[in-house]
Structure formats: C-alpha cells, structure tokens
Amino acid sequence: MISEADRTMPVAVDRENRWEMRWRVALAGAVIAIVAAVGMFVPVPAGMQAKRAQTPEVHAIQMRREEVARRFEQGVVMLHAKDYEHALTAFHRVLQLEPDMPEAYVNSGFALLGLGEAKAAADYFESATQIRPDQMNAYYGLGEALMALGNRLGALQAMETYLHRAPAADPFRVKAEAAVWELRSAMAGERPTPAATGLSPHRPTEGKP
C-alpha cells in the first residue's frame, strides 16, 4: 500500500524539475541578452570606423584638403620670411588643387611683387577680384602692382576701391590713403611731401592686408 508521503513525492519532484528547467531557460536567455548588449555598445575602434565609412572618393577629397591647408600655411610662413620663390611655389600648388581660391591668388600676387614681377602680380590680383569681388586685399595689392608699373590711374582706382570696401578700423587704411594722396598729387603735377601725410612717400609696406 502506497503511503501518503509516497503518493505526493512524484508530484513534488515534477514541480522541482519544471522550476529547474524554467530557471535554466531564463539563465540562458539572460546570457544571450548580455552578449548581445556587449556587442552592441562596445565601440568600434576609430580606425576601423573610418575605414568602414570612407570611400576612395571621400579619402581623396580629404587628402586634397589637407594638402591645400598644409601648402597654404607653408606659403604664408615663407611670404612673411620674404622667401618669395618658395612661397610662390607653395601657392601655385594650392591653386593646382583649388583653382578658385582667391586667397591663394592674392598671396601669389604679393610673392610676385616681392620678386619684382609687378605685371604678373597684377594679373593674380585681378583674378582674385574676379573670383571674389569683395576680396579687399586684392585691390590693395593691385594698387601696389599698378603703381610699380606706372599706371597711376589704375592704381588710384584700385586703392580707392580698397578704401571704399575696407572697414574704418582696418590698419592698412592709412597707407592706402597716403597712396591715394600721392597718386592724385602726381597726376595733378604736384610733388607730395612727407609733411603732408606724416609718412615717408616711399615708406615700404610692413605687412600685407
């Protein structure tokens, strides 16, 4: 005869088995969820991300922009150091990569002025104004180049355009105003005097606008 304890034992065992199976299934599910979460939130290394996102075309554009910035900076340093030949080489490379960059035309013009090539400098300054009509320092440079070429009327017009566009606090306004006065006086047949402007009439430009 089966006792009451024996009759209820299999039921208890079945319940235990079911709970154990449920627990294992739940644990397995939790492990899978954790693995999935870790795979989702662990960042991909930056280099790998870049390689995935970057196509050959994007890479080429990025490399060109980096070279433009590097060459332009080199040119500016050389221009300030009055190493005009190497500055011109750097800006020419910039223009090969970015043909419509007015700043490179302007700086090429100042490098050419430093080399005594006023006609070529004037061409570069004019190109800059054609690309960007409000490139103020291009008019200043053009005025200097045309003065060196003896084109007083053209130089006067360029300097006046610069003064018309330049802000009142622009540090090169004084030099441009002095140049305009000299040009007008020369065209009127009058010889300017240093006392009239407070500056030497042939004072060299200390910097570029």
C-alpha positions, 0 to 999 in steps of 0.5 A: 500500500502506497503511503501518503508521503509516497503518493505526493513525492512524484508530484513534488519532484515534477514541480522541482524539475519544471522550476529547474528547467524554467530557471535554466531557460531564463539563465540562458536567455539572460546570457544571450541578452548580455552578449548581445548588449556587449556587442552592441555598445562596445565601440568600434575602434576609430580606425576601423570606423573610418575605414568602414565609412570612407570611400576612395572618393571621400579619402581623396577629397580629404587628402586634397584638403589637407594638402591645400591647408598644409601648402597654404600655411607653408606659403604664408610662413615663407611670404612673411620670411620674404622667401618669395620663390618658395612661397610662390611655389607653395601657392601655385600648388594650392591653386593646382588643387583649388583653382578658385581660391582667391586667397591663394591668388592674392598671396601669389600676387604679393610673392610676385611683387616681392620678386619684382614681377609687378605685371604678373602680380597684377594679373593674380590680383585681378583674378582674385577680384574676379573670383571674389569681388569683395576680396579687399586685399586684392585691390590693395595689392593691385594698387601696389602692382599698378603703381610699380608699373606706372599706371597711376590711374589704375592704381588710384582706382584700385586703392580707392576701391580698397578704401571704399570696401575696407572697414574704418578700423582696418590698419592698412587704411592709412597707407592706402590713403597716403597712396591715394594722396600721392597718386592724385598729387602726381597726376595733378603735377604736384610733388607730395611731401612727407609733411603732408601725410606724416609718412615717408612717400616711399615708406615700404609696406610692413605687412600685407592686408 
